[in-house]
Amino acid sequence: MEEARRAAVLLSGTAGARAAVLFLRCVGPYLLLTACFIALGGIFEGGGERRSCCG
C-alpha cells in the first residue's frame, strides 16, 4: 500500500508533468497526422458527382 502512495505522489508532482509532456511530444505528431488523413478522407468521400438514392 505504501508503494502505491509513493507512486501517486511521484505522478502528481513535476515528474508526472514531465511524463505527460514526453507522452504528448511522442503522440502529438501522430495524432495530428491521423487527423489530417481523416480530414482528407472526408474530402475525397464528399467529392465527385452528387448522387441521390431516390432518383
LINCOR-V299659 format. One record per residue. N is the residue number from 1. SS is DSSP state (H for helix, E for strand, - for the rest). OMEGA is omega in whole degrees, -180 to 180 (NA if undefined). D_FIRST is the distance of its C-alpha to the first C-alpha in Angstrom with 1 decimal. Layout:
n=<N;N>
ss=<SS;SS>
omega=<OMEGA;OMEGA>
d_first=<D_FIRST;D_FIRST>
//
This chain:
n=<1;2;3;4;5;6;7;8;9;10;11;12;13;14;15;16;17;18;19;20;21;22;23;24;25;26;27;28;29;30;31;32;33;34;35;36;37;38;39;40;41;42;43;44;45;46;47;48;49;50;51;52;53;54;55>
ss=<-;H;H;H;H;H;H;H;H;H;H;H;-;H;H;H;H;H;H;H;H;H;H;H;H;H;H;H;H;H;H;H;H;H;H;H;H;H;H;H;H;H;H;H;H;H;-;-;-;-;-;-;-;-;->
omega=<-180;178;179;178;179;179;179;179;180;-178;180;-177;-178;178;178;178;178;178;179;179;178;179;-179;176;180;-173;-176;179;178;179;178;179;178;179;178;178;179;179;179;176;178;177;-179;180;-179;-178;177;-179;177;-179;179;-180;-175;176;NA>
d_first=<0.0;3.8;5.4;5.3;6.6;8.9;10.1;10.9;12.7;14.6;15.7;16.8;19.1;22.1;20.4;19.6;23.2;24.5;22.7;24.3;27.6;27.6;26.8;29.6;32.0;31.6;31.6;33.9;37.2;36.4;36.0;39.2;41.1;39.9;41.0;44.4;44.9;44.2;46.6;49.2;49.0;49.5;52.6;54.0;53.4;55.1;58.0;61.3;63.7;62.8;63.1;62.9;62.2;64.9;67.8>
//
